[in-house]
Amino acid sequence: MIKTFESEWRKEYTSSRGLKKNNGERDMGKIDEVRLGFETAYIDGSVVSNNIYRPEFVSNNHKAGKKVFSSIEDELLACDSF
Protein backbone atom coordinates (compact mmCIF):
# COMPACT_ATOMS: atom_id res chain seq x y z
CA MET A 1 0.00 0.00 0.00
CA ILE A 2 1.32 3.41 -0.95
CA LYS A 3 1.24 5.95 1.84
CA THR A 4 -0.23 9.27 0.84
CA PHE A 5 -0.43 12.56 2.63
CA GLU A 6 -4.17 12.10 2.94
CA SER A 7 -4.01 8.64 4.51
CA GLU A 8 -1.26 9.69 6.91
CA TRP A 9 -3.10 12.87 7.83
CA ARG A 10 -6.34 10.96 8.46
CA LYS A 11 -4.56 8.44 10.68
CA GLU A 12 -2.78 11.15 12.68
CA TYR A 13 -5.85 13.40 12.92
CA THR A 14 -8.11 10.54 13.98
CA SER A 15 -5.78 9.31 16.69
CA SER A 16 -5.02 12.80 18.00
CA ARG A 17 -8.72 13.72 18.19
CA GLY A 18 -9.94 10.38 19.47
CA LEU A 19 -12.70 10.31 16.87
CA LYS A 20 -15.14 7.42 16.93
CA LYS A 21 -14.99 4.83 14.19
CA ASN A 22 -17.79 2.87 12.55
CA ASN A 23 -16.85 -0.48 10.96
CA GLY A 24 -13.20 0.55 10.77
CA GLU A 25 -13.95 3.92 9.17
CA ARG A 26 -13.89 7.14 11.14
CA ASP A 27 -16.76 9.59 11.10
CA MET A 28 -16.13 12.51 8.76
CA GLY A 29 -16.76 15.79 10.57
CA LYS A 30 -17.74 19.05 8.92
CA ILE A 31 -14.28 20.49 9.53
CA ASP A 32 -12.76 17.55 7.66
CA GLU A 33 -15.26 17.97 4.83
CA VAL A 34 -14.47 21.68 4.47
CA ARG A 35 -10.72 21.00 4.60
CA LEU A 36 -11.01 18.36 1.88
CA GLY A 37 -13.11 20.75 -0.22
CA PHE A 38 -10.42 23.44 0.01
CA GLU A 39 -7.70 20.90 -0.71
CA THR A 40 -9.55 19.76 -3.84
CA ALA A 41 -10.12 23.33 -5.03
CA TYR A 42 -6.74 24.90 -4.25
CA ILE A 43 -4.10 22.19 -3.82
CA ASP A 44 -4.87 18.89 -5.53
CA GLY A 45 -7.84 18.48 -7.84
CA SER A 46 -7.62 14.70 -7.58
CA VAL A 47 -8.56 14.69 -3.87
CA VAL A 48 -12.07 13.30 -3.45
CA SER A 49 -14.39 15.68 -1.64
CA ASN A 50 -18.05 16.59 -1.47
CA ASN A 51 -19.10 19.27 -4.00
CA ILE A 52 -21.04 21.25 -1.42
CA TYR A 53 -17.83 21.94 0.52
CA ARG A 54 -15.81 23.18 -2.45
CA PRO A 55 -15.53 26.95 -2.92
CA GLU A 56 -17.12 28.35 -6.03
CA PHE A 57 -16.10 31.38 -8.06
CA VAL A 58 -18.93 33.88 -8.30
CA SER A 59 -18.93 36.81 -10.71
CA ASN A 60 -21.35 39.14 -12.42
CA ASN A 61 -22.19 37.93 -15.91
CA HIS A 62 -25.05 39.90 -17.42
CA LYS A 63 -25.18 37.72 -20.54
CA ALA A 64 -25.78 34.57 -18.50
CA GLY A 65 -27.99 36.42 -16.03
CA LYS A 66 -25.71 35.67 -13.08
CA LYS A 67 -25.10 38.25 -10.38
CA VAL A 68 -22.99 38.07 -7.24
CA PHE A 69 -25.85 39.53 -5.22
CA SER A 70 -28.27 36.83 -6.46
CA SER A 71 -25.80 34.08 -5.54
CA ILE A 72 -25.42 35.46 -2.01
CA GLU A 73 -29.17 35.88 -1.66
CA ASP A 74 -29.78 32.26 -2.79
CA GLU A 75 -27.29 30.94 -0.23
CA LEU A 76 -28.82 33.01 2.56
CA LEU A 77 -32.31 31.79 1.69
CA ALA A 78 -31.11 28.18 1.79
CA CYS A 79 -29.23 28.37 5.13
CA ASP A 80 -30.66 27.54 8.54
CA SER A 81 -28.85 30.33 10.39
CA PHE A 82 -26.40 33.13 9.83
N, CA, C and O atoms as CSV, one atom per row, in Angstrom:
chain,resi,resn,atom,element,x,y,z
A,1,MET,N,N,0.836,-1.180,0.000
A,1,MET,CA,C,0.000,0.000,0.000
A,1,MET,C,C,0.881,1.243,0.000
A,1,MET,O,O,1.830,1.343,0.777
A,2,ILE,N,N,0.565,2.170,-0.860
A,2,ILE,CA,C,1.321,3.413,-0.949
A,2,ILE,C,C,0.766,4.394,0.073
A,2,ILE,O,O,-0.441,4.627,0.141
A,3,LYS,N,N,1.665,4.961,0.864
A,3,LYS,CA,C,1.243,5.954,1.836
A,3,LYS,C,C,1.085,7.299,1.138
A,3,LYS,O,O,1.953,7.721,0.375
A,4,THR,N,N,0.005,7.940,1.400
A,4,THR,CA,C,-0.228,9.265,0.842
A,4,THR,C,C,-0.367,10.256,1.975
A,4,THR,O,O,-0.590,9.883,3.127
A,5,PHE,N,N,-0.234,11.510,1.635
A,5,PHE,CA,C,-0.426,12.559,2.626
A,5,PHE,C,C,-1.796,12.422,3.265
A,5,PHE,O,O,-1.937,12.534,4.483
A,6,GLU,N,N,-2.798,12.183,2.445
A,6,GLU,CA,C,-4.173,12.096,2.937
A,6,GLU,C,C,-4.334,10.960,3.937
A,6,GLU,O,O,-4.910,11.158,5.006
A,7,SER,N,N,-3.832,9.770,3.604
A,7,SER,CA,C,-4.010,8.636,4.509
A,7,SER,C,C,-3.239,8.847,5.807
A,7,SER,O,O,-3.729,8.501,6.882
A,8,GLU,N,N,-2.039,9.409,5.717
A,8,GLU,CA,C,-1.255,9.687,6.915
A,8,GLU,C,C,-1.922,10.762,7.760
A,8,GLU,O,O,-1.966,10.659,8.985
A,9,TRP,N,N,-2.439,11.791,7.103
A,9,TRP,CA,C,-3.104,12.870,7.826
A,9,TRP,C,C,-4.334,12.337,8.547
A,9,TRP,O,O,-4.563,12.655,9.714
A,10,ARG,N,N,-5.131,11.516,7.844
A,10,ARG,CA,C,-6.337,10.956,8.457
A,10,ARG,C,C,-5.987,10.128,9.694
A,10,ARG,O,O,-6.638,10.243,10.732
A,11,LYS,N,N,-4.952,9.294,9.574
A,11,LYS,CA,C,-4.559,8.442,10.683
A,11,LYS,C,C,-4.115,9.299,11.876
A,11,LYS,O,O,-4.530,9.058,13.009
A,12,GLU,N,N,-3.287,10.281,11.613
A,12,GLU,CA,C,-2.785,11.145,12.678
A,12,GLU,C,C,-3.909,11.979,13.288
A,12,GLU,O,O,-4.000,12.099,14.510
A,13,TYR,N,N,-4.755,12.549,12.451
A,13,TYR,CA,C,-5.849,13.397,12.923
A,13,TYR,C,C,-6.840,12.588,13.748
A,13,TYR,O,O,-7.299,13.044,14.795
A,14,THR,N,N,-7.168,11.396,13.280
A,14,THR,CA,C,-8.112,10.539,13.978
A,14,THR,C,C,-7.581,10.156,15.350
A,14,THR,O,O,-8.304,10.242,16.343
A,15,SER,N,N,-6.330,9.738,15.411
A,15,SER,CA,C,-5.781,9.305,16.689
A,15,SER,C,C,-5.599,10.484,17.642
A,15,SER,O,O,-5.790,10.333,18.849
A,16,SER,N,N,-5.234,11.645,17.124
A,16,SER,CA,C,-5.022,12.798,17.997
A,16,SER,C,C,-6.331,13.363,18.526
A,16,SER,O,O,-6.358,13.946,19.611
A,17,ARG,N,N,-7.419,13.200,17.775
A,17,ARG,CA,C,-8.717,13.724,18.191
A,17,ARG,C,C,-9.575,12.684,18.898
A,17,ARG,O,O,-10.600,13.022,19.492
A,18,GLY,N,N,-9.164,11.430,18.838
A,18,GLY,CA,C,-9.944,10.379,19.471
A,18,GLY,C,C,-11.324,10.224,18.849
A,18,GLY,O,O,-12.297,9.957,19.554
A,19,LEU,N,N,-11.412,10.389,17.542
A,19,LEU,CA,C,-12.704,10.308,16.866
A,19,LEU,C,C,-13.213,8.876,16.837
A,19,LEU,O,O,-12.439,7.927,16.713
A,20,LYS,N,N,-14.525,8.739,16.954
A,20,LYS,CA,C,-15.142,7.418,16.929
A,20,LYS,C,C,-15.085,6.825,15.527
A,20,LYS,O,O,-15.096,7.542,14.526
A,21,LYS,N,N,-15.025,5.520,15.484
A,21,LYS,CA,C,-14.989,4.832,14.194
A,21,LYS,C,C,-16.199,3.924,14.067
A,21,LYS,O,O,-16.666,3.354,15.053
A,22,ASN,N,N,-16.701,3.792,12.853
A,22,ASN,CA,C,-17.795,2.867,12.546
A,22,ASN,C,C,-17.293,1.864,11.527
A,22,ASN,O,O,-16.905,2.248,10.424
A,23,ASN,N,N,-17.293,0.590,11.874
A,23,ASN,CA,C,-16.848,-0.476,10.965
A,23,ASN,C,C,-15.462,-0.200,10.393
A,23,ASN,O,O,-15.221,-0.442,9.210
A,24,GLY,N,N,-14.559,0.298,11.213
A,24,GLY,CA,C,-13.198,0.546,10.770
A,24,GLY,C,C,-12.991,1.885,10.094
A,24,GLY,O,O,-11.850,2.268,9.834
A,25,GLU,N,N,-14.058,2.608,9.801
A,25,GLU,CA,C,-13.948,3.922,9.168
A,25,GLU,C,C,-14.288,4.983,10.202
A,25,GLU,O,O,-15.193,4.790,11.014
A,26,ARG,N,N,-13.580,6.090,10.181
A,26,ARG,CA,C,-13.893,7.141,11.141
A,26,ARG,C,C,-14.986,8.039,10.594
A,26,ARG,O,O,-15.160,8.162,9.381
A,27,ASP,N,N,-15.713,8.661,11.497
A,27,ASP,CA,C,-16.764,9.592,11.105
A,27,ASP,C,C,-16.123,10.852,10.533
A,27,ASP,O,O,-15.171,11.387,11.100
A,28,MET,N,N,-16.649,11.317,9.411
A,28,MET,CA,C,-16.126,12.510,8.764
A,28,MET,C,C,-16.864,13.718,9.306
A,28,MET,O,O,-18.066,13.860,9.086
A,29,GLY,N,N,-16.156,14.594,10.016
A,29,GLY,CA,C,-16.763,15.789,10.570
A,29,GLY,C,C,-16.828,16.907,9.539
A,29,GLY,O,O,-16.191,16.838,8.487
A,30,LYS,N,N,-17.593,17.919,9.851
A,30,LYS,CA,C,-17.739,19.047,8.920
A,30,LYS,C,C,-16.413,19.748,8.674
A,30,LYS,O,O,-16.146,20.195,7.559
A,31,ILE,N,N,-15.582,19.848,9.701
A,31,ILE,CA,C,-14.278,20.489,9.526
A,31,ILE,C,C,-13.449,19.708,8.516
A,31,ILE,O,O,-12.787,20.295,7.661
A,32,ASP,N,N,-13.487,18.395,8.616
A,32,ASP,CA,C,-12.762,17.551,7.661
A,32,ASP,C,C,-13.310,17.738,6.252
A,32,ASP,O,O,-12.549,17.816,5.287
A,33,GLU,N,N,-14.625,17.809,6.139
A,33,GLU,CA,C,-15.263,17.975,4.825
A,33,GLU,C,C,-14.851,19.304,4.185
A,33,GLU,O,O,-14.529,19.354,2.998
A,34,VAL,N,N,-14.865,20.367,4.974
A,34,VAL,CA,C,-14.473,21.682,4.467
A,34,VAL,C,C,-13.002,21.675,4.064
A,34,VAL,O,O,-12.639,22.202,3.012
A,35,ARG,N,N,-12.152,21.074,4.908
A,35,ARG,CA,C,-10.722,21.004,4.599
A,35,ARG,C,C,-10.478,20.247,3.297
A,35,ARG,O,O,-9.670,20.671,2.471
A,36,LEU,N,N,-11.175,19.128,3.115
A,36,LEU,CA,C,-11.014,18.364,1.881
A,36,LEU,C,C,-11.517,19.160,0.675
A,36,LEU,O,O,-10.929,19.091,-0.404
A,37,GLY,N,N,-12.601,19.912,0.855
A,37,GLY,CA,C,-13.109,20.754,-0.224
A,37,GLY,C,C,-12.090,21.801,-0.651
A,37,GLY,O,O,-11.879,22.015,-1.845
A,38,PHE,N,N,-11.454,22.457,0.328
A,38,PHE,CA,C,-10.418,23.440,0.012
A,38,PHE,C,C,-9.204,22.777,-0.635
A,38,PHE,O,O,-8.608,23.320,-1.565
A,39,GLU,N,N,-8.851,21.608,-0.133
A,39,GLU,CA,C,-7.700,20.904,-0.711
A,39,GLU,C,C,-7.974,20.555,-2.173
A,39,GLU,O,O,-7.098,20.710,-3.023
A,40,THR,N,N,-9.180,20.088,-2.465
A,40,THR,CA,C,-9.550,19.763,-3.845
A,40,THR,C,C,-9.489,21.004,-4.729
A,40,THR,O,O,-8.965,20.958,-5.842
A,41,ALA,N,N,-10.027,22.109,-4.230
A,41,ALA,CA,C,-10.117,23.330,-5.032
A,41,ALA,C,C,-8.772,24.022,-5.227
A,41,ALA,O,O,-8.495,24.524,-6.316
A,42,TYR,N,N,-7.938,24.059,-4.201
A,42,TYR,CA,C,-6.741,24.897,-4.254
A,42,TYR,C,C,-5.412,24.155,-4.304
A,42,TYR,O,O,-4.403,24.737,-4.703
A,43,ILE,N,N,-5.388,22.880,-3.908
A,43,ILE,CA,C,-4.102,22.190,-3.816
A,43,ILE,C,C,-3.997,21.037,-4.795
A,43,ILE,O,O,-3.068,20.978,-5.600
A,44,ASP,N,N,-4.952,20.118,-4.726
A,44,ASP,CA,C,-4.870,18.893,-5.532
A,44,ASP,C,C,-6.258,18.509,-6.016
A,44,ASP,O,O,-7.066,17.996,-5.243
A,45,GLY,N,N,-6.538,18.750,-7.270
A,45,GLY,CA,C,-7.842,18.479,-7.841
A,45,GLY,C,C,-8.236,17.017,-7.849
A,45,GLY,O,O,-9.397,16.695,-8.100
A,46,SER,N,N,-7.294,16.122,-7.578
A,46,SER,CA,C,-7.623,14.695,-7.579
A,46,SER,C,C,-8.122,14.209,-6.222
A,46,SER,O,O,-8.556,13.063,-6.103
A,47,VAL,N,N,-8.066,15.061,-5.195
A,47,VAL,CA,C,-8.558,14.687,-3.868
A,47,VAL,C,C,-10.082,14.596,-3.925
A,47,VAL,O,O,-10.744,15.513,-4.411
A,48,VAL,N,N,-10.625,13.510,-3.437
A,48,VAL,CA,C,-12.066,13.296,-3.449
A,48,VAL,C,C,-12.699,14.086,-2.306
A,48,VAL,O,O,-12.309,13.950,-1.146
A,49,SER,N,N,-13.681,14.914,-2.658
A,49,SER,CA,C,-14.395,15.681,-1.642
A,49,SER,C,C,-15.817,15.947,-2.117
A,49,SER,O,O,-16.133,15.821,-3.300
A,50,ASN,N,N,-16.649,16.312,-1.182
A,50,ASN,CA,C,-18.046,16.593,-1.465
A,50,ASN,C,C,-18.167,17.955,-2.160
A,50,ASN,O,O,-17.563,18.931,-1.714
A,51,ASN,N,N,-18.935,18.025,-3.239
A,51,ASN,CA,C,-19.096,19.266,-3.998
A,51,ASN,C,C,-19.613,20.427,-3.169
A,51,ASN,O,O,-19.245,21.576,-3.416
A,52,ILE,N,N,-20.462,20.144,-2.189
A,52,ILE,CA,C,-21.042,21.249,-1.420
A,52,ILE,C,C,-20.020,21.944,-0.534
A,52,ILE,O,O,-20.282,23.046,-0.053
A,53,TYR,N,N,-18.866,21.333,-0.304
A,53,TYR,CA,C,-17.827,21.944,0.518
A,53,TYR,C,C,-16.698,22.558,-0.296
A,53,TYR,O,O,-15.711,23.026,0.272
A,54,ARG,N,N,-16.828,22.562,-1.594
A,54,ARG,CA,C,-15.814,23.184,-2.448
A,54,ARG,C,C,-16.188,24.640,-2.713
A,54,ARG,O,O,-17.347,24.936,-3.003
A,55,PRO,N,N,-15.222,25.548,-2.619
A,55,PRO,CA,C,-15.530,26.946,-2.921
A,55,PRO,C,C,-15.880,27.112,-4.396
A,55,PRO,O,O,-15.443,26.336,-5.246
A,56,GLU,N,N,-16.663,28.122,-4.674
A,56,GLU,CA,C,-17.122,28.349,-6.032
A,56,GLU,C,C,-16.855,29.807,-6.412
A,56,GLU,O,O,-17.122,30.714,-5.624
A,57,PHE,N,N,-16.342,30.027,-7.587
A,57,PHE,CA,C,-16.095,31.384,-8.061
A,57,PHE,C,C,-17.421,32.004,-8.490
A,57,PHE,O,O,-18.175,31.415,-9.264
A,58,VAL,N,N,-17.688,33.187,-7.983
A,58,VAL,CA,C,-18.928,33.882,-8.304
A,58,VAL,C,C,-18.571,35.227,-8.920
A,58,VAL,O,O,-17.758,35.976,-8.379
A,59,SER,N,N,-19.186,35.520,-10.055
A,59,SER,CA,C,-18.935,36.809,-10.709
A,59,SER,C,C,-20.204,37.296,-11.394
A,59,SER,O,O,-21.125,36.523,-11.659
A,60,ASN,N,N,-20.233,38.583,-11.672
A,60,ASN,CA,C,-21.350,39.143,-12.423
A,60,ASN,C,C,-21.171,38.793,-13.897
A,60,ASN,O,O,-20.106,39.013,-14.472
A,61,ASN,N,N,-22.215,38.251,-14.496
A,61,ASN,CA,C,-22.193,37.928,-15.912
A,61,ASN,C,C,-23.580,38.250,-16.461
A,61,ASN,O,O,-24.490,37.422,-16.417
A,62,HIS,N,N,-23.723,39.466,-16.978
A,62,HIS,CA,C,-25.047,39.905,-17.417
A,62,HIS,C,C,-25.591,39.091,-18.584
A,62,HIS,O,O,-26.807,38.964,-18.728
A,63,LYS,N,N,-24.719,38.539,-19.414
A,63,LYS,CA,C,-25.180,37.723,-20.544
A,63,LYS,C,C,-25.820,36.420,-20.076
A,63,LYS,O,O,-26.813,35.966,-20.645
A,64,ALA,N,N,-25.245,35.822,-19.036
A,64,ALA,CA,C,-25.779,34.566,-18.504
A,64,ALA,C,C,-26.822,34.816,-17.412
A,64,ALA,O,O,-27.436,33.877,-16.905
A,65,GLY,N,N,-27.016,36.079,-17.059
A,65,GLY,CA,C,-27.994,36.415,-16.028
A,65,GLY,C,C,-27.547,36.082,-14.620
A,65,GLY,O,O,-28.379,35.917,-13.728
A,66,LYS,N,N,-26.234,35.980,-14.406
A,66,LYS,CA,C,-25.708,35.669,-13.077
A,66,LYS,C,C,-25.191,36.940,-12.421
A,66,LYS,O,O,-24.486,37.740,-13.036
A,67,LYS,N,N,-25.561,37.104,-11.153
A,67,LYS,CA,C,-25.102,38.248,-10.385
A,67,LYS,C,C,-24.588,37.772,-9.042
A,67,LYS,O,O,-25.123,36.824,-8.467
A,68,VAL,N,N,-23.555,38.423,-8.542
A,68,VAL,CA,C,-22.995,38.067,-7.241
A,68,VAL,C,C,-24.071,38.206,-6.171
A,68,VAL,O,O,-24.223,37.330,-5.319
A,69,PHE,N,N,-24.810,39.296,-6.216
A,69,PHE,CA,C,-25.850,39.526,-5.221
A,69,PHE,C,C,-26.873,38.392,-5.214
A,69,PHE,O,O,-27.281,37.945,-4.142
A,70,SER,N,N,-27.289,37.925,-6.374
A,70,SER,CA,C,-28.266,36.832,-6.459
A,70,SER,C,C,-27.708,35.543,-5.866
A,70,SER,O,O,-28.434,34.796,-5.208
A,71,SER,N,N,-26.429,35.280,-6.093
A,71,SER,CA,C,-25.802,34.079,-5.542
A,71,SER,C,C,-25.774,34.133,-4.017
A,71,SER,O,O,-26.051,33.136,-3.350
A,72,ILE,N,N,-25.437,35.302,-3.467
A,72,ILE,CA,C,-25.418,35.463,-2.010
A,72,ILE,C,C,-26.831,35.323,-1.452
A,72,ILE,O,O,-27.040,34.654,-0.440
A,73,GLU,N,N,-27.786,35.946,-2.104
A,73,GLU,CA,C,-29.171,35.877,-1.663
A,73,GLU,C,C,-29.677,34.430,-1.672
A,73,GLU,O,O,-30.349,34.012,-0.729
A,74,ASP,N,N,-29.368,33.666,-2.711
A,74,ASP,CA,C,-29.782,32.261,-2.792
A,74,ASP,C,C,-29.206,31.445,-1.639
A,74,ASP,O,O,-29.904,30.624,-1.042
A,75,GLU,N,N,-27.929,31.673,-1.328
A,75,GLU,CA,C,-27.289,30.938,-0.232
A,75,GLU,C,C,-27.915,31.302,1.111
A,75,GLU,O,O,-28.134,30.432,1.954
A,76,LEU,N,N,-28.201,32.585,1.308
A,76,LEU,CA,C,-28.817,33.009,2.562
A,76,LEU,C,C,-30.232,32.447,2.727
A,76,LEU,O,O,-30.643,32.098,3.834
A,77,LEU,N,N,-30.964,32.363,1.629
A,77,LEU,CA,C,-32.315,31.791,1.689
A,77,LEU,C,C,-32.289,30.301,1.996
A,77,LEU,O,O,-33.232,29.770,2.583
A,78,ALA,N,N,-31.215,29.625,1.602
A,78,ALA,CA,C,-31.113,28.180,1.794
A,78,ALA,C,C,-30.525,27.791,3.155
A,78,ALA,O,O,-30.641,26.634,3.559
A,79,CYS,N,N,-29.897,28.732,3.870
A,79,CYS,CA,C,-29.231,28.374,5.130
A,79,CYS,C,C,-30.210,28.364,6.301
A,79,CYS,O,O,-31.267,28.992,6.257
A,80,ASP,N,N,-29.832,27.639,7.341
A,80,ASP,CA,C,-30.657,27.539,8.539
A,80,ASP,C,C,-30.418,28.713,9.491
A,80,ASP,O,O,-31.334,29.153,10.186
A,81,SER,N,N,-29.187,29.212,9.515
A,81,SER,CA,C,-28.855,30.329,10.393
A,81,SER,C,C,-27.680,31.083,9.819
A,81,SER,O,O,-26.952,30.576,8.965
A,82,PHE,N,N,-27.505,32.305,10.300
A,82,PHE,CA,C,-26.398,33.130,9.833
A,82,PHE,C,C,-25.882,33.955,10.964
A,82,PHE,O,O,-24.941,34.728,10.785
